[in-house]
Amino acid sequence: MSAGEAAATATPDRGGLDETTFAGQLRDWLAEHHPGRAPRDPGERLAFLRAWQATLTDHGWVAPGWPRRWGGMGLPLPLQAVYHREMAGARTPVPPTNAAGIVGPTLLMHGTDEQRRRWIRPLLRADELWCQGFSEPEAGSDLASLRTRATLHGDTYRVDGRKVWTSHAAIADRMLALVRTGPPGSGSRGITCLVIDMHAPGVRVSRLRDMTGGAHFAEVDLEAVEVPVTDRIGEPERGWEAARATLGHERSTSLAAAALRYQRVVRDLVELARRRGRTAGPADRDRLARAVTGARLLEWNGRRVLAQVLDGGTPGPLSSVNRLQHGQFEQSLHECAHALLGAEGMLDASDPRLDGDGAWVRGFLRTRASTIGAGTAEIQRSTIAEKVLGLPAEREDR
Ligand SMILES: Cc1cc2nc3c(=O)[nH]c(=O)nc-3n(C[C@H](O)[C@H](O)[C@H](O)COP(=O)(O)OP(=O)(O)OC[C@H]3O[C@@H](n4cnc5c(N)ncnc54)[C@H](O)[C@@H]3O)c2cc1C
């Protein structure tokens, strides 16, 4: 029996349960297994989050929308919504990286069975952490112009180049990378998708510090890095298809859980307003009402994308609507919290005098990037204009 099949037999089939029974089972399980709050120390925190991910996977409470064959729960949409709502309500820890929701669907769609058997379960358990190596110093929005080069020597690719803004690269074991195998200037048609071992000789990671004070992303230099041909995803020079799948999920299904979690964050925001006596003024009430309705809109848009994917489709251009809405919502929510904190919002997030535990200040700084990562707001608007509204294309190869 393969590892993938073994995972499926270990995952109970809960897809036929009604919502109340399902929620009850999940609550009972959480009452017994909830690990509490994640520690602040980065090293301890990572070990804690990995252990929690392994517990979820081993008990069949992970990847609610994925097929059971590959360790997911195979749930219909209404139960997926219950799953995310219960997890958010119980304040369960989040995964150590967002890779499972981004890389996982790409492996499921474009990987071979042999690759899925090797990579999916360690990815779900967070035994192996992944990062996404797409952006380069000269290729961000214009991703199709990327230059990291891979040349085939027998059964091995040799990779040379540089990736940048690679989230979680410093802790990752594998990178889903886009590389150029076609001639220079071959655009999206000359790109291949490889899985690079981050511990291989020739991989050098330099952390980049951002305005939150954290160093969550990095620059990655690749010098004569060897990648076996068996670690290529899909056919040579068809990497753009895998890239589209990855970006589509990054901009949509991976955000669906966050959309449901935001219902709880909005309740926390209303609580903050109450504590600070800021629920009576029309300007404050207007901001709070926008946060509540914004979270609802996010949820319904998230459901729309999940329904489309469950129906056998891909997130498609709808993912740009989702990403844009999500980024703008996250920013306005934290701007509202910042306004409620007033001068206190200028304190460092670790300052003990802050209302709450500094999460609002950290979130305010972090969400400045929400309209840049996974494609900027301008690029999402262009995609919506061209692919959803049918306006003339800016360029033909996007
Ligand atoms: C928090 C965060 C995490 C990230 N994580 C990763 C990761 O894990 N892996 C990864 O590969 N990348 C990652 N990125 C990189 C991200 O994908 C790029 O920053 C993004 O695609 C923009 O590319 P760029 O930074 O090169 O900006 P540029 O492409 O140089 O854009 C600069 C400005 O010009 C505008 N612009 C560019 N082209 C157009 C156009 N055609 N029309 C209108 N406006 C345009 C942009 O909107 C932007 O305002 C991350 C970024 C952030 C902020």
The ligand as a MOL file (V3000), in Angstrom:
LIG
                    3D

  0  0  0     0  0            999 V3000
M  V30 BEGIN CTAB
M  V30 COUNTS 53 58 0 0 0
M  V30 BEGIN ATOM
M  V30 1 C 4.7890 40.1460 1.9390 0
M  V30 2 C 5.2440 39.6690 0.5960 0
M  V30 3 C 5.5000 38.3180 0.4210 0
M  V30 4 C 5.9370 37.8670 -0.8260 0
M  V30 5 N 6.2110 36.5200 -0.9520 0
M  V30 6 C 6.6610 36.0570 -2.1460 0
M  V30 7 C 6.9860 34.6640 -2.2970 0
M  V30 8 O 6.8850 33.8750 -1.3590 0
M  V30 9 N 7.4470 34.2460 -3.4900 0
M  V30 10 C 7.5870 35.0820 -4.5670 0
M  V30 11 O 7.9620 34.6140 -5.6420 0
M  V30 12 N 7.2970 36.4150 -4.4560 0
M  V30 13 C 6.8400 36.9110 -3.2710 0
M  V30 14 N 6.5460 38.2500 -3.1300 0
M  V30 15 C 6.8360 39.1440 -4.2600 0
M  V30 16 C 5.5880 39.6830 -4.9550 0
M  V30 17 O 4.9770 38.6880 -5.7320 0
M  V30 18 C 6.0540 40.8770 -5.7910 0
M  V30 19 O 6.4900 41.8860 -4.8770 0
M  V30 20 C 4.9520 41.4370 -6.6540 0
M  V30 21 O 4.6120 40.5260 -7.6670 0
M  V30 22 C 5.3800 42.7860 -7.2850 0
M  V30 23 O 6.5850 42.6620 -7.9410 0
M  V30 24 P 7.7810 43.7090 -7.6670 0
M  V30 25 O 7.9600 43.8040 -6.1800 0
M  V30 26 O 8.9330 43.3080 -8.4820 0
M  V30 27 O 7.2110 45.1190 -8.1410 0
M  V30 28 P 7.1550 45.6610 -9.6420 0
M  V30 29 O 6.6330 44.5990 -10.5420 0
M  V30 30 O 8.4880 46.2440 -9.9780 0
M  V30 31 O 6.0670 46.8040 -9.5030 0
M  V30 32 C 6.3680 48.0980 -8.9730 0
M  V30 33 C 5.1060 48.9410 -9.0850 0
M  V30 34 O 4.7330 49.0970 -10.4610 0
M  V30 35 C 3.3980 48.6680 -10.6680 0
M  V30 36 N 3.2940 47.9780 -11.9710 0
M  V30 37 C 4.1710 47.0980 -12.4970 0
M  V30 38 N 3.7180 46.6560 -13.6800 0
M  V30 39 C 2.5240 47.2580 -13.9080 0
M  V30 40 C 1.5690 47.2010 -14.9700 0
M  V30 41 N 1.7550 46.4090 -16.0310 0
M  V30 42 N 0.4450 47.9460 -14.8420 0
M  V30 43 C 0.2320 48.7470 -13.7570 0
M  V30 44 N 1.1250 48.8510 -12.7270 0
M  V30 45 C 2.2430 48.1170 -12.8020 0
M  V30 46 C 3.1190 47.6840 -9.5500 0
M  V30 47 O 1.7240 47.5890 -9.2860 0
M  V30 48 C 3.8830 48.3110 -8.3970 0
M  V30 49 O 3.1220 49.3360 -7.8060 0
M  V30 50 C 6.1120 38.7530 -1.9080 0
M  V30 51 C 5.8470 40.1170 -1.7250 0
M  V30 52 C 5.4330 40.5670 -0.4940 0
M  V30 53 C 5.1590 42.0290 -0.3290 0
M  V30 END ATOM
M  V30 BEGIN BOND
M  V30 1 1 1 2
M  V30 2 1 2 3
M  V30 3 2 2 52
M  V30 4 2 3 4
M  V30 5 1 4 5
M  V30 6 1 4 50
M  V30 7 2 5 6
M  V30 8 1 6 7
M  V30 9 1 6 13
M  V30 10 2 7 8
M  V30 11 1 7 9
M  V30 12 1 9 10
M  V30 13 2 10 11
M  V30 14 1 10 12
M  V30 15 2 12 13
M  V30 16 1 13 14
M  V30 17 1 14 15
M  V30 18 1 14 50
M  V30 19 1 15 16
M  V30 20 1 16 17
M  V30 21 1 16 18
M  V30 22 1 18 19
M  V30 23 1 18 20
M  V30 24 1 20 21
M  V30 25 1 20 22
M  V30 26 1 22 23
M  V30 27 1 23 24
M  V30 28 2 24 25
M  V30 29 1 24 26
M  V30 30 1 24 27
M  V30 31 1 27 28
M  V30 32 2 28 29
M  V30 33 1 28 30
M  V30 34 1 28 31
M  V30 35 1 31 32
M  V30 36 1 32 33
M  V30 37 1 33 34
M  V30 38 1 33 48
M  V30 39 1 34 35
M  V30 40 1 35 36
M  V30 41 1 35 46
M  V30 42 1 36 37
M  V30 43 1 36 45
M  V30 44 2 37 38
M  V30 45 1 38 39
M  V30 46 1 39 40
M  V30 47 2 39 45
M  V30 48 1 40 41
M  V30 49 2 40 42
M  V30 50 1 42 43
M  V30 51 2 43 44
M  V30 52 1 44 45
M  V30 53 1 46 47
M  V30 54 1 46 48
M  V30 55 1 48 49
M  V30 56 2 50 51
M  V30 57 1 51 52
M  V30 58 1 52 53
M  V30 END BOND
M  V30 END CTAB
M  END
